[in-house]
């Protein structure tokens, strides 16, 4: 499953920043989570990642270490070809109802 994950910092104190970066330097994603893209916002307010995870539990393990410093928004995503096909199926269904 693919997920679009954004985060924003909830504690911008210098000591919190120092500690979260210390943790980040030692951190590895859990088994079953692969980052397809991983970016920080240029304004320093947070970031975004595209993560392929084998389960929602794996995604939860990916974000759990960061909850003292970050607030996450997670959205499941599909390749555009698949989401477009699903949208066309939905339109066809609605058109079939009189």
C-alpha atoms as a printed R data frame, in Angstrom:
   type eleno elety resid chain resno       x      y       z
1  ATOM     1    CA   UNK     A     1   0.000  0.000   0.000
2  ATOM     2    CA   UNK     A     2   1.194  3.497  -0.800
3  ATOM     3    CA   UNK     A     3   0.731  6.369   1.630
4  ATOM     4    CA   UNK     A     4   1.215 10.108   1.292
5  ATOM     5    CA   UNK     A     5   2.453 11.202   4.714
6  ATOM     6    CA   UNK     A     6   2.890 14.792   5.816
7  ATOM     7    CA   UNK     A     7   4.047 16.018   9.186
8  ATOM     8    CA   UNK     A     8   4.367 19.260  11.043
9  ATOM     9    CA   UNK     A     9   6.447 19.974  14.099
10 ATOM    10    CA   UNK     A    10   4.480 20.324  17.320
11 ATOM    11    CA   UNK     A    11   7.390 21.451  19.500
12 ATOM    12    CA   UNK     A    12   9.803 23.893  17.906
13 ATOM    13    CA   UNK     A    13  11.989 24.434  20.976
14 ATOM    14    CA   UNK     A    14  15.696 24.151  20.267
15 ATOM    15    CA   UNK     A    15  16.136 21.235  22.686
16 ATOM    16    CA   UNK     A    16  13.273 19.346  21.014
17 ATOM    17    CA   UNK     A    17  14.826 19.919  17.610
18 ATOM    18    CA   UNK     A    18  18.185 18.706  18.903
19 ATOM    19    CA   UNK     A    19  16.671 15.555  20.442
20 ATOM    20    CA   UNK     A    20  14.534 14.671  17.403
21 ATOM    21    CA   UNK     A    21  17.553 15.003  15.097
22 ATOM    22    CA   UNK     A    22  19.591 12.808  17.444
23 ATOM    23    CA   UNK     A    23  16.859 10.153  17.286
24 ATOM    24    CA   UNK     A    24  16.583 10.546  13.501
25 ATOM    25    CA   UNK     A    25  20.330  9.923  13.053
26 ATOM    26    CA   UNK     A    26  19.956  6.520  14.750
27 ATOM    27    CA   UNK     A    27  16.572  5.567  13.244
28 ATOM    28    CA   UNK     A    28  15.851  3.037  10.493
29 ATOM    29    CA   UNK     A    29  12.409  2.410   8.965
30 ATOM    30    CA   UNK     A    30  10.843 -0.839  10.174
31 ATOM    31    CA   UNK     A    31  10.815 -3.947   8.007
32 ATOM    32    CA   UNK     A    32   8.004 -3.679   5.484
33 ATOM    33    CA   UNK     A    33   8.270  0.120   5.050
34 ATOM    34    CA   UNK     A    34  10.063  1.574   2.042
35 ATOM    35    CA   UNK     A    35  10.351  5.308   1.466
36 ATOM    36    CA   UNK     A    36   9.729  6.175  -2.198
37 ATOM    37    CA   UNK     A    37  10.341  9.869  -1.517
38 ATOM    38    CA   UNK     A    38  11.300 11.730   1.673
39 ATOM    39    CA   UNK     A    39  11.439 15.533   1.818
40 ATOM    40    CA   UNK     A    40  11.575 18.344   4.349
41 ATOM    41    CA   UNK     A    41   9.724 21.592   3.670
42 ATOM    42    CA   UNK     A    42  12.095 24.473   2.875
43 ATOM    43    CA   UNK     A    43  10.426 26.648   5.532
44 ATOM    44    CA   UNK     A    44  11.315 24.104   8.245
45 ATOM    45    CA   UNK     A    45   7.694 23.537   9.279
46 ATOM    46    CA   UNK     A    46   7.557 19.818   8.468
47 ATOM    47    CA   UNK     A    47   7.817 17.513   5.494
48 ATOM    48    CA   UNK     A    48   6.309 14.910   3.204
49 ATOM    49    CA   UNK     A    49   7.019 11.303   2.298
50 ATOM    50    CA   UNK     A    50   5.643  8.677  -0.030
51 ATOM    51    CA   UNK     A    51   5.877  5.404   1.873
52 ATOM    52    CA   UNK     A    52   5.132  1.922   0.631
53 ATOM    53    CA   UNK     A    53   4.098 -0.189   3.617
54 ATOM    54    CA   UNK     A    54   2.979 -3.788   3.787
55 ATOM    55    CA   UNK     A    55   0.297 -2.932   6.369
56 ATOM    56    CA   UNK     A    56  -1.204 -0.099   8.361
57 ATOM    57    CA   UNK     A    57   0.515 -1.558  11.437
58 ATOM    58    CA   UNK     A    58   3.882 -1.137   9.704
59 ATOM    59    CA   UNK     A    59   3.019  2.454   8.912
60 ATOM    60    CA   UNK     A    60   2.098  3.012  12.568
61 ATOM    61    CA   UNK     A    61   5.502  1.586  13.565
62 ATOM    62    CA   UNK     A    62   7.097  4.018  11.119
63 ATOM    63    CA   UNK     A    63   5.503  7.109  12.664
64 ATOM    64    CA   UNK     A    64   5.289  6.059  16.336
65 ATOM    65    CA   UNK     A    65   8.839  7.065  17.360
66 ATOM    66    CA   UNK     A    66   8.145 10.651  16.271
67 ATOM    67    CA   UNK     A    67   4.899 11.465  18.060
68 ATOM    68    CA   UNK     A    68   6.588 13.580  20.776
69 ATOM    69    CA   UNK     A    69   7.637 16.076  18.074
70 ATOM    70    CA   UNK     A    70   5.466 15.581  14.974
71 ATOM    71    CA   UNK     A    71   1.774 15.566  14.005
72 ATOM    72    CA   UNK     A    72   1.106 13.298  11.019
73 ATOM    73    CA   UNK     A    73  -1.497 13.270   8.267
74 ATOM    74    CA   UNK     A    74  -1.631  9.974   6.373
75 ATOM    75    CA   UNK     A    75  -3.542  9.484   3.114
76 ATOM    76    CA   UNK     A    76  -3.616  6.190   1.180
77 ATOM    77    CA   UNK     A    77  -2.794  6.804  -2.489
78 ATOM    78    CA   UNK     A    78  -3.141  4.961  -5.795
79 ATOM    79    CA   UNK     A    79  -1.322  5.290  -9.104
80 ATOM    80    CA   UNK     A    80  -3.244  7.746 -11.289
81 ATOM    81    CA   UNK     A    81  -4.107  5.025 -13.819
82 ATOM    82    CA   UNK     A    82  -5.873  3.028 -11.111
83 ATOM    83    CA   UNK     A    83  -7.624  5.984  -9.483
84 ATOM    84    CA   UNK     A    84  -8.815  7.215 -12.909
85 ATOM    85    CA   UNK     A    85 -10.192  3.764 -13.729
86 ATOM    86    CA   UNK     A    86 -12.062  3.648 -10.415
87 ATOM    87    CA   UNK     A    87 -13.498  7.113 -11.080
88 ATOM    88    CA   UNK     A    88 -14.727  5.960 -14.498
89 ATOM    89    CA   UNK     A    89 -16.357  2.891 -12.894
90 ATOM    90    CA   UNK     A    90 -18.125  5.182 -10.419
91 ATOM    91    CA   UNK     A    91 -19.360  7.443 -13.205
92 ATOM    92    CA   UNK     A    92 -20.656  4.433 -15.148
93 ATOM    93    CA   UNK     A    93 -22.512  3.196 -12.068
94 ATOM    94    CA   UNK     A    94 -24.111  6.599 -11.413
95 ATOM    95    CA   UNK     A    95 -25.088  6.868 -15.091
96 ATOM    96    CA   UNK     A    96 -26.769  3.433 -14.872
97 ATOM    97    CA   UNK     A    97 -29.114  4.548 -12.097
98 ATOM    98    CA   UNK     A    98 -32.270  6.226 -13.360
